[in-house]
Amino acid sequence: WVGEMRRLGITALMNEHDLPSVVALIHQDYRSEQPVHPGRAFVGRAQMEANWKSIFDGVPDFHGQVVRSVRDRETCGTRGHWTGNRSDGKPFEMRGITLLEVKQDQIVAGRLYMEELDRGDAHIADVVEEIAGRRPPVSARIGSAHSGHGPAPAFPRP
């Protein structure tokens, strides 16, 4: 995927805030969905352009990074990290997975699992209890994983 997107140049264009060039890579009937947030789905390049204009305007130092990527036929998947500072001074940081469908050098669909970084220190047992209604037993190893602050650790490559 990195090779494909480098060839298309989307990450570099986004980091340069070159919206017209980013938009040129998007199919007119682009389909976007965020499966964890179904109400955010939309169709059309115009909405994608409006969304990214707001992001670039609101996060003047936006920077995107592809941490890891894979490709399977027409689907490109990345683990990404977006950072910057909003124009109101608040930090902007999102991490997650993006799956893009590419046909004939245009992105025709996107499935985004990007989320704002949760800077809270909720214990995993608290989160499991919140979503499942039952608290799990706590392992002594909990809390030794990455804290979420700073760059995420790279997983070993197979």
Secondary structure, DSSP 8 states (H G I E B T S, - for coil): -HHHHHHHTHHHHHHTT-HHHHHHTEEEEEEEE-TTSGGG-EE-HHHHHHHHHHHHHH-TT-EEEEEEEEEETTEEEEEEEEEEE-TTS-EEEEEEEEEEEEETTEEEEEEEEEEE---S---HHHHHHHHHSS-----TTTT-S--SSSS-------
